Amino acid sequence: MRLLSIIVVTAASLWGGYWFVGSTAVEKGLVTWLAEAPKNGLAAEYSALETRGFPNRFDTTIENVSFSHAASGITWQAPFFHLFALSYKPNHIIASWPNEQRLILPGIALDITSEDMRGSVVFEPNTSLAIDRVRYSIDKLTIVPEGTDQFEVERVFFASRQTTARPFAHDVSLRLSMLKLPETLSNILDPTSKYPNLVDGLTADATFGLTAAIGRISDGSQPPEVTDVAIKTIRFDWGDMELSLSGTLKADDLGYAEGTLDLHAANWREVFQLLVKLGLVEPAWEGALAPLSKDVAGVATLDIPLTFENQVFYFGPLSFGTAPRLR
């Protein structure tokens, strides 16, 4: 019995020492990073930083936090920011944001509220600390630009994880559910209120090929660059309008996108007018695209390729402009 007591006391003492060393290292690392942030052009301010959670967690709270990037003119402010990690699994970090935040962009300030906003990142358990997977979700997001109408999204979900079959590649997924457009924008896009008040959503699933792992500790090597993007689907739905894309693009020798994406549009003329109002296409193009459309079960449908070659982007038979860069 005495031996068992000694073992328990010793184990508890060792664990307590591990937690103390670990929590101290977490705090010191964050304080050092915040202090050195100006070297990367980032000004960081906060009123307090503390780690709790003994015996099984490292729960760190940063209070009255603000980050400013002078070069871009962007500032983020929040009353607090939480970071959590299990003491026996420190490579899995969970972050939690407050219900109210403020994002200041050049020329405009955004008040951001949400019912719940949290994310997590899992690093490979080795010295490289490459990112294995990321998850981020928001429930009942509201963005209110100062002096204008608010934008609402019922749910936002983002995830990225290393692709099993390809070194460095990441599978990426994005979901935006039930979007409520600002009234001013809604009046421009749908002046007769033909479509529902809520946009059904936007979904995207793609695999990004990369030249190196994401998030590894700096060792003087170049940051990862995109080599190719395989789009399983990007889809937008609003009422009876449907727009989707799929296909694969690769970076050419100069980094420009090269390849073909298949575009599908149901009730395509209305989709086209929506793109016109957004300033993405020219009104005169409608006539050139009309012969390419077809009737599918009473729905006017357009299926055309978006071609990227020789640094030029073609919208069906029409030259759209310079192809985007992947790197």
MITOR-624976 format. One record per residue (C-alpha): residue number from 1; residue in one letter; x, y, z. Coordinates in Angstrom, 3 decimals. Example, Ala and Ser with C-alpha at 12.3 -4.5 7.8 and 13.67 -1.06 7.14 Angstrom:
   i aa       xx       yy       zz
   1  A   12.300   -4.500    7.800
   2  S   13.670   -1.060    7.140
***
This chain:
   i aa       xx       yy       zz
   1  M    0.000    0.000    0.000
   2  R    2.841    2.324    0.889
   3  L    4.537    1.521   -2.419
   4  L    1.330    2.289   -4.328
   5  S    1.009    5.624   -2.537
   6  I    4.585    6.489   -3.449
   7  I    3.945    5.597   -7.084
   8  V    0.741    7.712   -7.191
   9  V    2.415   10.699   -5.529
  10  T    5.434   10.434   -7.811
  11  A    3.279   10.155  -10.946
  12  A    1.139   13.104   -9.868
  13  S    4.243   15.170   -9.146
  14  L    5.749   14.319  -12.522
  15  W    2.494   15.154  -14.334
  16  G    2.143   18.390  -12.397
  17  G    5.685   19.297  -13.329
  18  Y    5.001   18.459  -16.980
  19  W    1.843   20.625  -16.976
  20  F    3.690   23.525  -15.345
  21  V    6.569   23.324  -17.820
  22  G    4.138   22.929  -20.722
  23  S    1.870   25.807  -19.709
  24  T    4.875   28.037  -19.118
  25  A    6.234   27.148  -22.560
  26  V    2.842   27.938  -24.161
  27  E    2.656   31.346  -22.490
  28  K    6.278   32.184  -23.205
  29  G    5.925   31.140  -26.844
  30  L    2.830   33.292  -27.373
  31  V    4.306   36.295  -25.568
  32  T    7.479   36.006  -27.648
  33  W    5.508   35.685  -30.895
  34  L    3.366   38.708  -30.046
  35  A    6.450   40.736  -29.118
  36  E    8.193   39.819  -32.374
  37  A    5.110   40.370  -34.561
  38  P    6.304   43.864  -35.644
  39  K    9.217   42.182  -37.451
  40  N    6.589   40.807  -39.835
  41  G    4.779   44.138  -40.137
  42  L    2.123   43.169  -37.601
  43  A    1.392   45.287  -34.530
  44  A   -0.110   43.264  -31.649
  45  E   -1.691   44.673  -28.504
  46  Y   -3.387   42.934  -25.566
  47  S   -4.116   43.614  -21.904
  48  A   -3.517   40.145  -20.431
  49  L   -2.414   36.622  -21.380
  50  E   -2.906   33.647  -19.077
  51  T   -2.853   29.848  -19.357
  52  R   -5.000   27.626  -17.105
  53  G   -6.557   24.158  -17.348
  54  F   -4.555   21.985  -14.952
  55  P   -4.264   19.015  -15.104
  56  N   -5.370   17.968  -18.613
  57  R   -5.531   21.129  -20.731
  58  F   -3.647   24.214  -21.749
  59  D   -6.375   26.886  -21.940
  60  T   -4.950   30.244  -22.937
  61  T   -6.922   33.477  -22.967
  62  I   -5.683   36.688  -24.562
  63  E   -7.757   39.672  -23.457
  64  N   -8.518   42.938  -25.296
  65  V   -6.547   41.801  -28.293
  66  S   -5.819   43.818  -31.433
  67  F   -3.747   43.043  -34.537
  68  S   -2.898   45.722  -37.103
  69  H   -1.113   45.327  -40.426
  70  A    0.158   48.748  -41.467
  71  A    1.005   47.813  -45.067
  72  S   -2.559   46.685  -45.864
  73  G   -4.386   48.983  -43.440
  74  I   -6.223   46.038  -41.854
  75  T   -6.978   45.839  -38.118
  76  W   -8.791   43.142  -36.134
  77  Q  -10.072   43.789  -32.606
  78  A  -11.780   41.543  -30.064
  79  P  -12.441   41.535  -26.312
  80  F  -10.721   38.148  -26.029
  81  F   -9.373   35.179  -27.973
  82  H   -9.223   31.610  -26.598
  83  L   -6.744   28.853  -27.478
  84  F   -7.174   25.321  -26.113
  85  A   -5.074   22.160  -26.284
  86  L   -5.086   18.871  -24.389
  87  S   -1.898   18.635  -22.352
  88  Y   -1.316   15.095  -23.661
  89  K   -2.015   16.134  -27.290
  90  P   -0.469   19.596  -27.727
  91  N   -0.305   19.329  -31.536
  92  H   -4.118   19.714  -31.719
  93  I   -5.062   23.366  -31.152
  94  I   -8.642   24.622  -30.811
  95  A   -9.480   28.323  -31.133
  96  S  -12.626   30.153  -30.063
  97  W  -13.631   33.679  -31.049
  98  P  -15.944   36.029  -29.127
  99  N  -19.508   36.720  -30.246
 100  E  -18.562   40.287  -31.192
 101  Q  -15.504   41.406  -33.183
 102  R  -14.470   44.356  -35.309
 103  L  -12.553   44.241  -38.583
 104  I  -11.262   47.517  -40.008
 105  L  -10.436   47.545  -43.718
 106  P   -9.193   50.481  -45.783
 107  G  -12.134   52.868  -45.959
 108  I  -14.630   50.744  -44.021
 109  A  -15.170   49.130  -40.617
 110  L  -17.077   45.861  -40.180
 111  D  -18.858   44.822  -36.995
 112  I  -18.964   41.024  -36.887
 113  T  -21.280   39.019  -34.655
 114  S  -21.890   35.281  -34.435
 115  E  -23.593   32.751  -32.211
 116  D  -20.565   30.488  -32.310
 117  M  -17.209   30.763  -34.081
 118  R  -14.482   28.209  -33.572
 119  G  -11.730   26.398  -35.399
 120  S   -9.046   23.786  -34.938
 121  V   -5.712   22.862  -36.453
 122  V   -3.803   19.595  -36.128
 123  F   -0.062   19.659  -36.765
 124  E    2.050   16.654  -37.612
 125  P    3.603   15.424  -34.349
 126  N    7.186   16.078  -35.365
 127  T    9.660   18.961  -35.508
 128  S    8.386   20.246  -38.871
 129  L    4.901   20.989  -37.440
 130  A    3.353   20.802  -40.909
 131  I   -0.428   21.269  -40.890
 132  D   -2.277   17.983  -41.212
 133  R   -5.843   19.320  -41.100
 134  V   -7.887   22.441  -40.331
 135  R  -11.557   22.962  -39.473
 136  Y  -13.396   26.260  -39.059
 137  S  -17.101   26.905  -38.517
 138  I  -19.415   29.820  -37.783
 139  D  -23.075   29.717  -36.768
 140  K  -25.361   32.679  -37.469
 141  L  -22.766   35.063  -38.844
 142  T  -23.734   38.719  -39.282
 143  I  -21.454   41.304  -40.876
 144  V  -22.474   44.943  -40.576
 145  P  -20.388   47.394  -42.622
 146  E  -20.429   50.809  -40.992
 147  G  -23.178   52.915  -42.552
 148  T  -24.560   50.173  -44.834
 149  D  -26.815   47.095  -44.771
 150  Q  -25.890   43.904  -42.994
 151  F  -24.955   40.572  -44.564
 152  E  -26.020   37.328  -42.881
 153  V  -25.044   33.670  -43.249
 154  E  -26.755   30.911  -41.286
 155  R  -23.662   28.682  -41.281
 156  V  -20.101   28.779  -42.596
 157  F  -17.920   25.691  -42.709
 158  F  -14.356   25.335  -43.982
 159  A  -12.065   22.312  -43.840
 160  S   -8.704   21.356  -45.261
 161  R   -6.705   18.192  -44.791
 162  Q   -3.668   16.547  -46.345
 163  T   -4.538   14.380  -49.333
 164  T   -3.718   10.759  -48.578
 165  A   -2.486    9.871  -52.046
 166  R   -0.357   12.986  -52.723
 167  P    2.475   14.497  -50.682
 168  F    1.801   18.122  -49.661
 169  A   -1.599   18.305  -51.438
 170  H   -4.679   19.408  -49.480
 171  D   -8.366   18.590  -49.938
 172  V  -10.361   21.761  -49.286
 173  S  -14.084   22.134  -48.633
 174  L  -16.214   25.266  -48.163
 175  R  -19.922   25.572  -47.314
 176  L  -21.992   28.757  -46.988
 177  S  -25.620   28.005  -46.098
 178  M  -28.614   30.348  -46.308
 179  L  -27.143   33.720  -47.219
 180  K  -29.147   36.888  -46.680
 181  L  -27.799   39.583  -48.974
 182  P  -27.608   43.234  -47.909
 183  E  -30.809   44.989  -48.951
 184  T  -28.954   47.410  -51.228
 185  L  -27.241   44.566  -53.128
 186  S  -30.437   42.502  -53.223
 187  N  -32.298   45.439  -54.829
 188  I  -29.639   45.642  -57.539
 189  L  -29.509   41.912  -58.272
 190  D  -33.222   41.199  -57.860
 191  P  -35.172   44.492  -58.126
 192  T  -38.534   42.753  -58.638
 193  S  -38.040   40.385  -55.649
 194  K  -38.520   37.389  -57.915
 195  Y  -36.161   35.214  -55.929
 196  P  -36.285   34.104  -52.294
 197  N  -34.975   36.420  -49.616
 198  L  -32.295   33.841  -48.764
 199  V  -29.704   32.507  -51.200
 200  D  -29.657   28.708  -50.824
 201  G  -25.903   28.496  -50.586
 202  L  -22.428   28.140  -52.021
 203  T  -20.421   24.920  -51.917
 204  A  -16.890   24.175  -53.081
 205  D  -14.724   21.053  -53.011
 206  A  -11.248   21.000  -54.519
 207  T   -7.775   19.547  -54.157
 208  F   -4.776   21.894  -54.221
 209  G   -1.406   20.508  -55.269
 210  L    1.475   22.201  -53.447
 211  T    5.247   22.278  -53.732
 212  A    5.790   21.847  -49.978
 213  A    3.955   21.261  -46.719
 214  I    1.862   24.064  -45.227
 215  G    2.868   25.668  -41.987
 216  R    6.229   24.071  -41.434
 217  I    8.725   25.906  -39.269
 218  S   10.841   28.304  -41.297
 219  D   14.153   26.818  -42.313
 220  G   15.062   29.290  -45.009
 221  S   13.182   27.393  -47.736
 222  Q   10.566   28.936  -50.017
 223  P    6.908   28.904  -48.892
 224  P    4.674   26.353  -50.652
 225  E    3.249   27.293  -54.038
 226  V    0.181   25.965  -55.864
 227  T    1.003   23.586  -58.706
 228  D   -2.549   22.635  -59.704
 229  V   -6.185   22.801  -58.607
 230  A   -8.597   19.913  -59.190
 231  I  -12.118   21.300  -58.689
 232  K  -14.625   18.586  -57.887
 233  T  -17.396   21.160  -57.720
 234  I  -18.104   24.803  -57.081
 235  R  -21.853   25.342  -56.954
 236  F  -24.138   28.335  -56.363
 237  D  -27.909   27.977  -55.935
 238  W  -30.508   30.714  -55.647
 239  G  -34.160   29.859  -56.301
 240  D  -34.283   28.104  -59.659
 241  M  -30.890   29.479  -60.729
 242  E  -27.980   27.076  -60.591
 243  L  -24.340   27.679  -61.497
 244  S  -21.590   25.093  -61.145
 245  L  -17.965   24.553  -62.161
 246  S  -15.688   21.510  -62.280
 247  G  -12.358   20.659  -63.859
 248  T   -8.607   20.902  -63.388
 249  L   -6.170   23.776  -63.774
 250  K   -2.379   23.593  -63.661
 251  A    0.212   26.318  -63.308
 252  D    2.258   26.853  -66.468
 253  D    5.953   27.756  -66.406
 254  L    5.098   31.378  -65.531
 255  G    2.469   30.459  -62.944
 256  Y   -0.624   31.219  -65.079
 257  A   -3.623   28.871  -64.945
 258  E   -3.790   26.365  -67.781
 259  G   -6.601   23.880  -68.412
 260  T  -10.377   23.697  -68.750
 261  L  -13.296   24.110  -66.379
 262  D  -16.776   22.904  -67.308
 263  L  -19.475   25.481  -66.554
 264  H  -23.104   24.428  -66.094
 265  A  -25.911   26.962  -65.701
 266  A  -29.611   26.188  -65.273
 267  N  -31.914   29.088  -66.217
 268  W  -28.751   30.441  -67.719
 269  R  -30.133   33.761  -69.006
 270  E  -31.057   34.782  -65.466
 271  V  -27.666   33.601  -64.230
 272  F  -26.077   35.635  -67.016
 273  Q  -27.993   38.789  -66.047
 274  L  -26.865   38.269  -62.457
 275  L  -23.246   38.153  -63.653
 276  V  -23.838   41.292  -65.748
 277  K  -25.130   43.178  -62.700
 278  L  -22.042   42.053  -60.775
 279  G  -19.861   43.415  -63.589
 280  L  -18.336   40.001  -64.367
 281  V  -19.479   39.671  -67.993
 282  E  -20.436   41.959  -70.878
 283  P  -24.171   42.245  -71.789
 284  A  -23.377   41.800  -75.503
 285  W  -22.057   38.289  -74.866
 286  E  -25.546   36.903  -74.314
 287  G  -26.238   36.748  -78.034
 288  A  -23.029   34.820  -78.732
 289  L  -23.815   32.279  -75.997
 290  A  -27.475   31.726  -76.914
 291  P  -26.779   29.245  -79.789
 292  L  -24.824   27.086  -77.318
 293  S  -27.755   26.677  -74.913
 294  K  -30.293   23.861  -74.850
 295  D  -33.635   23.031  -73.281
 296  V  -33.493   20.332  -70.580
 297  A  -36.914   19.361  -69.218
 298  G  -38.180   22.866  -69.876
 299  V  -35.170   24.557  -68.276
 300  A  -32.859   26.729  -70.406
 301  T  -29.420   25.230  -69.777
 302  L  -25.941   26.297  -70.801
 303  D  -22.931   23.973  -70.712
 304  I  -19.716   25.553  -71.948
 305  P  -15.990   25.236  -71.289
 306  L  -13.945   27.915  -69.576
 307  T  -10.554   27.546  -71.215
 308  F   -7.247   28.827  -69.901
 309  E   -4.361   28.704  -72.346
 310  N   -1.406   30.862  -73.361
 311  Q   -2.183   33.165  -70.404
 312  V   -5.665   33.943  -71.818
 313  F   -9.055   33.075  -70.278
 314  Y  -11.857   32.115  -72.722
 315  F  -15.530   32.187  -71.674
 316  G  -16.860   29.661  -74.182
 317  P  -15.906   31.157  -77.568
 318  L  -15.276   34.617  -76.065
 319  S  -11.964   35.963  -74.862
 320  F  -12.494   37.042  -71.256
 321  G   -9.061   38.469  -70.456
 322  T   -5.819   37.438  -68.825
 323  A   -5.777   34.055  -67.135
 324  P   -5.361   34.178  -63.349
 325  R   -2.116   33.147  -61.687
 326  L   -1.959   30.052  -59.547
 327  R    1.484   31.023  -58.224
***
